[in-house]
Protein backbone atom coordinates (compact mmCIF):
# COMPACT_ATOMS: atom_id res chain seq x y z
CA UNK A 1 0.00 0.00 0.00
CA UNK A 2 1.31 3.47 -0.87
CA UNK A 3 2.35 5.60 2.11
CA UNK A 4 1.53 8.79 0.21
CA UNK A 5 -1.86 10.43 0.50
CA UNK A 6 -3.83 10.35 -2.76
CA UNK A 7 -3.96 13.54 -4.80
CA UNK A 8 -7.39 15.05 -4.12
CA UNK A 9 -7.36 16.89 -7.45
CA UNK A 10 -7.08 13.56 -9.27
CA UNK A 11 -9.84 12.06 -7.14
CA UNK A 12 -12.07 15.01 -8.01
CA UNK A 13 -11.27 14.52 -11.69
CA UNK A 14 -12.15 10.84 -11.41
CA UNK A 15 -15.55 11.65 -9.90
CA UNK A 16 -16.48 14.32 -12.44
CA UNK A 17 -15.35 12.11 -15.33
CA UNK A 18 -17.71 9.44 -13.99
CA UNK A 19 -20.50 12.02 -13.74
CA UNK A 20 -19.95 13.74 -17.10
CA UNK A 21 -18.66 10.87 -19.22
CA UNK A 22 -15.45 12.35 -20.60
CA UNK A 23 -12.08 13.77 -19.57
CA UNK A 24 -12.72 17.05 -21.38
CA UNK A 25 -16.06 17.65 -19.65
CA UNK A 26 -14.58 16.67 -16.30
CA UNK A 27 -11.61 19.00 -16.77
CA UNK A 28 -13.93 21.87 -17.70
CA UNK A 29 -16.05 21.24 -14.61
CA UNK A 30 -13.09 21.56 -12.23
CA UNK A 31 -11.54 24.45 -14.17
CA UNK A 32 -8.51 22.55 -15.45
CA UNK A 33 -7.08 22.47 -18.98
CA UNK A 34 -7.66 19.09 -20.61
CA UNK A 35 -3.94 18.36 -21.22
CA UNK A 36 -3.23 19.02 -17.54
CA UNK A 37 -6.12 16.77 -16.52
CA UNK A 38 -4.91 13.94 -18.76
CA UNK A 39 -1.37 14.37 -17.42
CA UNK A 40 -2.53 14.27 -13.79
CA UNK A 41 -4.50 11.07 -14.36
CA UNK A 42 -1.58 9.44 -16.16
CA UNK A 43 0.81 10.33 -13.32
CA UNK A 44 -1.60 8.83 -10.79
CA UNK A 45 -1.88 5.65 -12.86
CA UNK A 46 1.90 5.29 -13.07
CA UNK A 47 2.42 6.03 -9.38
CA UNK A 48 -0.13 3.46 -8.20
CA UNK A 49 0.00 0.88 -10.97
CA UNK A 50 -3.72 1.22 -11.63
CA UNK A 51 -5.28 2.14 -14.97
CA UNK A 52 -8.18 4.52 -14.43
CA UNK A 53 -9.12 5.44 -17.99
CA UNK A 54 -9.62 3.50 -21.21
CA UNK A 55 -8.52 5.82 -24.01
CA UNK A 56 -9.67 5.37 -27.61
CA UNK A 57 -10.30 7.55 -30.70
CA UNK A 58 -13.97 7.62 -29.69
CA UNK A 59 -13.23 9.09 -26.27
CA UNK A 60 -12.33 8.04 -22.74
CA UNK A 61 -14.25 5.86 -20.28
CA UNK A 62 -13.50 4.64 -16.78
CA UNK A 63 -11.96 1.19 -16.45
CA UNK A 64 -13.42 -1.29 -13.99
CA UNK A 65 -10.65 -0.26 -11.57
CA UNK A 66 -11.45 3.42 -12.06
CA UNK A 67 -15.17 2.84 -11.52
CA UNK A 68 -14.41 0.85 -8.36
CA UNK A 69 -12.52 3.82 -6.92
CA UNK A 70 -15.24 6.42 -7.60
CA UNK A 71 -17.32 5.84 -4.46
CA UNK A 72 -14.24 5.90 -2.24
CA UNK A 73 -13.06 9.04 -4.01
CA UNK A 74 -16.41 10.70 -3.28
CA UNK A 75 -16.04 9.84 0.40
CA UNK A 76 -12.50 11.20 0.58
CA UNK A 77 -13.53 14.40 -1.19
CA UNK A 78 -16.54 14.84 1.10
CA UNK A 79 -14.29 14.56 4.16
CA UNK A 80 -11.74 16.99 2.70
CA UNK A 81 -14.45 19.46 1.69
CA UNK A 82 -16.06 19.25 5.10
CA UNK A 83 -12.78 20.03 6.84
CA UNK A 84 -11.89 22.85 4.44
CA UNK A 85 -15.38 24.34 4.50
CA UNK A 86 -15.49 24.34 8.30
CA UNK A 87 -12.10 26.07 8.50
CA UNK A 88 -13.18 28.68 5.94
CA UNK A 89 -16.51 29.26 7.64
CA UNK A 90 -14.96 29.71 11.07
CA UNK A 91 -12.54 32.26 9.64
CA UNK A 92 -15.39 34.48 8.52
CA UNK A 93 -17.27 36.97 10.67
CA UNK A 94 -19.71 35.46 13.18
CA UNK A 95 -22.46 37.60 11.62
CA UNK A 96 -21.78 36.29 8.11
CA UNK A 97 -24.77 35.63 5.86
CA UNK A 98 -25.56 32.93 3.35
CA UNK A 99 -28.14 33.44 0.60
CA UNK A 100 -29.58 30.17 -0.68
CA UNK A 101 -32.12 29.53 -3.45
CA UNK A 102 -33.52 26.05 -4.09
CA UNK A 103 -35.96 24.48 -6.51
CA UNK A 104 -39.19 23.17 -5.05
CA UNK A 105 -38.59 19.44 -4.60
CA UNK A 106 -35.19 20.03 -3.04
CA UNK A 107 -36.55 22.82 -0.83
CA UNK A 108 -39.46 20.76 0.46
CA UNK A 109 -37.92 17.32 0.94
CA UNK A 110 -34.15 17.64 1.31
CA UNK A 111 -33.03 21.14 2.26
CA UNK A 112 -34.66 21.29 5.73
CA UNK A 113 -32.33 18.54 6.98
CA UNK A 114 -29.34 20.22 5.32
CA UNK A 115 -30.11 23.58 6.91
CA UNK A 116 -30.64 22.05 10.35
CA UNK A 117 -27.22 20.43 10.21
CA UNK A 118 -25.67 23.68 8.95
CA UNK A 119 -27.24 25.50 11.90
CA UNK A 120 -25.63 23.07 14.33
CA UNK A 121 -22.20 23.51 12.75
CA UNK A 122 -22.41 27.29 12.35
CA UNK A 123 -24.94 28.56 14.91
CA UNK A 124 -24.15 32.26 14.31
CA UNK A 125 -24.63 32.08 10.55
CA UNK A 126 -27.59 34.04 9.18
CA UNK A 127 -29.25 32.11 6.36
CA UNK A 128 -31.69 33.49 3.82
CA UNK A 129 -33.51 30.64 2.06
CA UNK A 130 -35.95 31.08 -0.82
CA UNK A 131 -37.90 28.58 -2.94
CA UNK A 132 -37.99 29.05 -6.74
CA UNK A 133 -38.07 26.91 -9.82
CA UNK A 134 -34.75 25.90 -11.37
CA UNK A 135 -34.72 28.60 -14.07
CA UNK A 136 -35.39 31.29 -11.48
CA UNK A 137 -32.62 29.96 -9.23
CA UNK A 138 -30.13 30.21 -12.10
CA UNK A 139 -31.27 33.73 -13.00
CA UNK A 140 -30.84 34.97 -9.42
CA UNK A 141 -27.48 33.26 -9.19
CA UNK A 142 -26.17 34.95 -12.33
CA UNK A 143 -27.54 38.28 -11.11
CA UNK A 144 -25.44 37.95 -7.95
CA UNK A 145 -28.48 37.72 -5.69
CA UNK A 146 -27.64 34.38 -4.09
CA UNK A 147 -24.47 32.62 -2.98
CA UNK A 148 -25.42 29.05 -3.84
CA UNK A 149 -28.44 27.43 -5.45
CA UNK A 150 -29.83 23.93 -5.75
CA UNK A 151 -31.59 22.84 -8.94
CA UNK A 152 -33.16 19.78 -10.54
CA UNK A 153 -32.50 20.68 -14.20
CA UNK A 154 -30.53 18.13 -16.26
CA UNK A 155 -27.97 20.74 -17.39
CA UNK A 156 -26.54 24.09 -16.35
CA UNK A 157 -25.55 27.14 -18.44
CA UNK A 158 -21.98 27.94 -19.33
CA UNK A 159 -19.99 29.86 -16.72
CA UNK A 160 -22.12 28.42 -13.91
CA UNK A 161 -20.25 26.03 -11.65
CA UNK A 162 -22.08 22.91 -10.54
CA UNK A 163 -21.66 19.82 -8.42
CA UNK A 164 -23.92 16.80 -8.11
CA UNK A 165 -25.14 16.55 -4.51
CA UNK A 166 -27.85 13.89 -4.76
CA UNK A 167 -29.81 11.72 -7.15
CA UNK A 168 -33.56 11.43 -7.58
CA UNK A 169 -36.06 9.44 -9.62
CA UNK A 170 -39.22 10.73 -11.22
CA UNK A 171 -42.37 8.64 -10.87
CA UNK A 172 -45.50 8.37 -12.99
CA UNK A 173 -48.46 8.53 -10.59
CA UNK A 174 -52.20 8.14 -11.10
CA UNK A 175 -55.41 8.09 -9.10
CA UNK A 176 -56.27 4.53 -7.94
CA UNK A 177 -59.29 4.52 -10.27
CA UNK A 178 -57.21 5.32 -13.37
CA UNK A 179 -56.81 2.42 -15.90
CA UNK A 180 -53.02 2.56 -15.50
CA UNK A 181 -53.37 1.74 -11.80
CA UNK A 182 -54.03 -1.89 -12.78
CA UNK A 183 -51.05 -2.08 -15.15
CA UNK A 184 -47.69 -3.58 -14.23
CA UNK A 185 -46.02 -1.00 -16.51
CA UNK A 186 -46.67 1.42 -19.36
CA UNK A 187 -44.50 2.38 -22.31
CA UNK A 188 -42.83 5.70 -23.01
CA UNK A 189 -45.08 6.07 -26.06
CA UNK A 190 -48.19 5.71 -23.91
CA UNK A 191 -46.89 8.29 -21.47
CA UNK A 192 -46.01 10.70 -24.29
CA UNK A 193 -49.42 10.40 -25.95
CA UNK A 194 -51.41 11.04 -22.76
CA UNK A 195 -52.36 14.53 -21.55
CA UNK A 196 -50.68 15.02 -18.16
CA UNK A 197 -50.89 17.30 -15.16
CA UNK A 198 -47.52 19.06 -15.26
CA UNK A 199 -45.38 21.62 -13.47
CA UNK A 200 -44.75 25.00 -15.08
CA UNK A 201 -41.99 25.68 -17.62
CA UNK A 202 -38.74 26.39 -15.83
CA UNK A 203 -39.18 23.81 -13.10
CA UNK A 204 -36.56 21.05 -12.99
CA UNK A 205 -39.25 18.38 -12.97
CA UNK A 206 -40.86 19.80 -16.13
CA UNK A 207 -37.51 20.19 -17.91
CA UNK A 208 -36.51 16.60 -17.10
CA UNK A 209 -39.86 15.30 -18.34
CA UNK A 210 -39.73 17.39 -21.53
CA UNK A 211 -36.22 16.11 -22.25
CA UNK A 212 -37.31 12.50 -21.70
CA UNK A 213 -40.25 12.93 -24.12
CA UNK A 214 -38.40 15.04 -26.68
CA UNK A 215 -38.61 12.35 -29.37
CA UNK A 216 -42.42 12.21 -29.25
CA UNK A 217 -45.29 14.46 -30.27
CA UNK A 218 -46.83 15.42 -26.93
CA UNK A 219 -50.42 16.67 -26.46
CA UNK A 220 -51.26 19.78 -24.46
CA UNK A 221 -51.32 19.17 -20.71
CA UNK A 222 -54.52 18.75 -18.75
CA UNK A 223 -53.28 21.30 -16.22
CA UNK A 224 -50.06 23.29 -15.79
CA UNK A 225 -49.44 24.19 -12.15
CA UNK A 226 -46.63 25.97 -10.33
CA UNK A 227 -46.34 23.79 -7.25
CA UNK A 228 -45.70 20.13 -6.58
CA UNK A 229 -48.50 20.01 -4.00
CA UNK A 230 -51.00 21.35 -6.55
CA UNK A 231 -49.99 18.75 -9.15
CA UNK A 232 -50.17 15.95 -6.60
CA UNK A 233 -53.59 17.12 -5.37
CA UNK A 234 -54.91 17.27 -8.92
CA UNK A 235 -53.83 13.69 -9.58
CA UNK A 236 -55.45 12.51 -6.35
CA UNK A 237 -58.64 14.29 -7.47
CA UNK A 238 -58.59 12.36 -10.75
CA UNK A 239 -57.50 15.12 -13.15
CA UNK A 240 -54.99 12.85 -14.88
CA UNK A 241 -51.56 11.25 -14.55
CA UNK A 242 -48.47 13.24 -13.58
CA UNK A 243 -44.73 12.79 -13.32
CA UNK A 244 -43.25 13.94 -10.02
CA UNK A 245 -40.27 13.18 -7.83
CA UNK A 246 -40.53 9.99 -5.80
CA UNK A 247 -39.67 12.19 -2.82
CA UNK A 248 -42.89 14.14 -3.38
CA UNK A 249 -45.25 11.17 -3.81
CA UNK A 250 -43.82 8.39 -1.63
CA UNK A 251 -46.08 8.98 1.39
CA UNK A 252 -49.21 9.24 -0.78
CA UNK A 253 -48.32 6.07 -2.68
CA UNK A 254 -47.75 4.30 0.65
CA UNK A 255 -51.15 5.49 1.90
CA UNK A 256 -52.90 4.26 -1.25
CA UNK A 257 -54.02 7.71 -2.42
CA UNK A 258 -51.76 7.46 -5.47
CA UNK A 259 -50.49 4.53 -7.53
CA UNK A 260 -46.98 4.61 -9.01
CA UNK A 261 -46.79 3.15 -12.51
CA UNK A 262 -43.40 1.99 -13.88
CA UNK A 263 -42.36 3.05 -17.39
CA UNK A 264 -40.83 -0.01 -19.00
CA UNK A 265 -38.59 1.66 -21.56
CA UNK A 266 -37.72 5.09 -20.14
CA UNK A 267 -35.22 5.87 -17.38
CA UNK A 268 -36.42 8.75 -15.20
CA UNK A 269 -33.42 9.19 -12.93
CA UNK A 270 -31.97 12.66 -12.51
CA UNK A 271 -29.14 14.40 -10.69
CA UNK A 272 -29.71 17.21 -8.23
CA UNK A 273 -27.03 19.88 -8.38
CA UNK A 274 -25.56 22.69 -6.36
CA UNK A 275 -24.81 25.70 -8.57
CA UNK A 276 -22.77 28.81 -8.03
CA UNK A 277 -20.83 31.49 -9.88
CA UNK A 278 -17.21 32.16 -9.03
CA UNK A 279 -14.11 30.22 -8.12
CA UNK A 280 -13.87 26.47 -7.89
CA UNK A 281 -14.08 25.06 -5.28
CA UNK A 282 -16.63 26.89 -3.17
CA UNK A 283 -15.52 28.50 0.07
CA UNK A 284 -17.04 29.22 3.45
CA UNK A 285 -20.62 28.49 4.55
CA UNK A 286 -21.77 27.78 0.98
CA UNK A 287 -19.19 25.00 0.71
CA UNK A 288 -20.24 23.71 4.12
CA UNK A 289 -23.86 23.45 2.98
CA UNK A 290 -22.93 21.63 -0.23
CA UNK A 291 -20.80 19.18 1.75
CA UNK A 292 -23.70 18.51 4.12
CA UNK A 293 -25.98 17.88 1.13
CA UNK A 294 -23.53 15.30 -0.23
CA UNK A 295 -23.17 13.63 3.17
CA UNK A 296 -26.93 13.35 3.59
CA UNK A 297 -27.26 11.88 0.10
CA UNK A 298 -24.69 9.20 0.93
CA UNK A 299 -26.58 8.41 4.13
CA UNK A 300 -29.89 8.09 2.25
CA UNK A 301 -28.32 5.74 -0.31
CA UNK A 302 -26.83 3.58 2.43
CA UNK A 303 -30.22 3.36 4.18
CA UNK A 304 -32.01 2.43 0.95
CA UNK A 305 -29.49 -0.36 0.30
CA UNK A 306 -29.86 -1.60 3.88
Beta strands, then each sheet from edge to edge (+ up, - down):
strand 1: 53-56
strand 2: 59-62
strand 3: 97-103
strand 4: 126-132
strand 5: 148-151
strand 6: 161-174
strand 7: 197-199
strand 8: 223-225
strand 9: 242-245
strand 10: 259-261
strand 11: 269-276
sheet 1: 1+ 2-
sheet 2: 4+ 3+ 5+ 11- 6+ 9-
sheet 3: 4+ 3+ 5+ 11- 6+ 10-
sheet 4: 7+ 8+
end
